[in-house]
């Protein structure tokens, strides 16, 4: 059997995966023992509860808040809600939510035959929602067959972010015409800390556009038009991160988004969201993505924006291994793992390109069947746009040489302005030139077995194994609390959203969780 | 010589380069329009060296040309550093001998701004541009509240920690959010503290104008490229008895 271009020791690779499993297993068990407000609201949304009250508070939030006040969160939302429906408190879920909001329904936790009836009714309605998600997945497969897929790898991934969905649409369509295979609509700054999903089409946001079900629908419809026009299926990406990961995952499945940013630790490290909340939400959201055929993108690039890209290279590998374990445990397959990494080494460091090649190739060899997400330089983009364009060219070259699956297009105006029309054009010209000029150069690129690149890759893998051993000894939650990743210290008993977590009771029922578990 | 003009390859040639996009389909007319714009900007002669269609409705241009403007460097107004630059050791020494306690610095990104890159560059031990951040300074007690901190939260933490200085970073500038947030922050501190007890207010970010400190109600504005050492030196300059700091 070939040992790839880096001749990585298979025993070490197996050991790394075994350690990641060992570190992740207790987290999965903890996730199974807890639920969160967002998991329960996601269940309501899967069952078809949409819309918001006059103040813009979603009915899913209104209903859950009443249920929680009456009977607590620990039994789950399904039993009390469908018990009320079976009892005839309201003819359907939206009406029940409105009545609950008006204070005219009292919830209880049914027992015995009432509980069985409520669970059955809940399961029927949630299963119908899952079937809607299944149909969207089939529809994607059909559209890819009809229009054709992206013409090459890596897929070219471009960002739009105006704050106004109506302005995003023409920008995204233009970006697709210019060659983008994937459009990402960046979210408004701050959405990750909202404990509800905003409602409707939105035309104002800060440095991005709110993720709402309606915005998802509008953009997917626009890109369906583009796919038809261009004769290739254009993918749409958004973000399942922050306090509403599970709900956004459901909405993404319902509106046929194709990729979602979904990192196991990003919210903890960079948004100070409680670790328990994050891991519970993350697991559910990934189970939904698995079902919806969505490719996840993980966020390891972020570590390198706060920690040094050479010193911290092994934390990226470690996080990729953990993300892989959590993803597979949640039912995602290799083709759905857009594991992240980035070109962030200080260009003034000698041999920085060789180091980048070593790190990128290590990720490629370690995860041969995953469509890795390759992220451009941001930290050392200084405002010197000429140097920035050159740096992006080398980033593209490393992407081509190491067979990356998803290439986020770097902008020479990174850190200066949100990309102008011309910036995007220049950036895409850069990508096209490098990909065309290098062609299948990756076939010829075989680093010398004892050379700098191969040795560096082995060193990073070795450091990653050492770190995983320490994490297994300390426990992952303690490692996070100690600032192992991205230099952020995040204790398990602090952070945002902790009050939305409950330990499941004996009576806990959630048909969404049950149905999703049955899939894997 | 205080009168200068741009330098291409000969003193006084006044040569500049410029790139921009016009919302006009690529054509002779579009190129003429680009020359007209360059002329109006003071470039004469203006040479369109590159024009490229970007989609059906836009054209991108690169223009080289000679400008007829002169600049007078004696009339330029900037905020020069008006305090001595100290090493970490000197900062620690000054704080220790003068305050006889650690100087407390509370930092945050306020509003919805989630970009901690600025505040982290200044405060995290990792630092910026080869300088260690404020956490590295033994005599500074650094409390980094991170991103998306509300103004009331910031005031409360500043009180709890008995902050000597408050550092606020603002990266997001859409609809002048950085200016609005800064004014809200400085107003809140003025309301919450008597004038002589208020912590030193320092704001920083890539899009601030250093001359706006008074207008924003803060003690200092730092902009792109500021290093932790500059911030630490400024804090010492303003908060520690001057004879010690000098």
Interface residues (C-beta under 8 A of the other chain):
Chain A: X163 X174 X177 X178 X188 X189 X190 X192 X193 X206 X207 X270 X271 X272 X305 X306 X307 X308 X379 X383 X415 X420 X421 X422 X425 X487
Chain B: X19 X20 X21 X52 X54 X55 X58 X60 X112 X113 X114 X115 X116 X117 X120 X124 X126 X146 X147 X148 X172 X174 X177 X206 X224
